[in-house]
């Protein structure tokens, strides 16, 4: 089994420019045109977090702004780590 990317909530992240998001009732579909991988976002909150990553100085700030409670952060960290591992999101330089 491949090792997951280490995900740091304190860093700035963004959706890869080659990844369009298609909202769905359950969350969203993401397709990476470079890697040809498909990912599913399983709820509207994780979709809100991913959509807002580029608008916040850190993934933690994006989570909190999207209504994620502190107690839920470990689950969202795992979800974001999986997206980073599949290259759907990547680190960006803070602005």
N, C-alpha and C positions, 0 to 999 in steps of 0.2 A: 504494500500500500504506500502511495506517495505521501510525503510529509506535507502538511498544510503550511501555507505562508504564515509567518508570524504577523499578526495583525495588531497594530497600535492605534487605539482609539484616539490618542492625542495628536496624531498626524493628520495632515490634510489629504483628502482623497477625491477622486473624480471618476465618473463613468468614462470608460475608454471611448474615444470618438468613433470607433468602428462598431459601437454597440447601440443599436436602436432598441427602445423599450416599447412594447405593445401592451398597454393596460388591458387587463381582463378582470372579470368580476372577483376572481380569487386573489388577484395581485397583479402580476405582469409576466410577460415572456421577454427574455433578453436573448438576442442572437449576436454573437461576435463574428463579424465578417472575416476577420483575420484568422481566427482559430477554428471557425465553423462549429463552435460549441453553442449549445442552447442551455439557458438557465431559467428556472421558474422562481419568481418571488411569490411566496405563499400567502401574503396578506397585504392589505392596503398600507399598513404602517411601515413595513419594510420597503415598500415602493416609495413612500414619502421620504424615508431616510435616504434611499439611493438617489432619488431625484434631487435632493437638496444637498448632497455632499459638496458640490462645487460652490455652494453659497455660504458655507461655514468654514471656520478656521480649523476644525477638527471633525473627525467622525463622531466623537462624543457630543459635540455641539449640534451636529445634524440630528443625532438620535434624540437628544433632549428637546430640540425644537420641534421634532415630529411627534412628541408625546410619549416617548419611551421612558418608563420609570427606571430609576437607578437599579432596582431589583431585577429588571428585565435586560439590563445591559449585557450580561454574559451570553444570553441567547442571541442577541443582535450582533455581538462581537463574533460569535461563531458563524453566523450567516454572512457577515461582511468578509470574514476570513475566507469562506468558501468562494465568494465572488472574486476576491483578490487572487486566490489560487487558480481560478479558471480564467483570469485576465479580464474579467468583465469590468473591474474597477482597478485603478492604479493610484499610487501616491502622486501627489502634485506638490509643487512648491507653494508654500503659504503666501498669500498676497498681503 
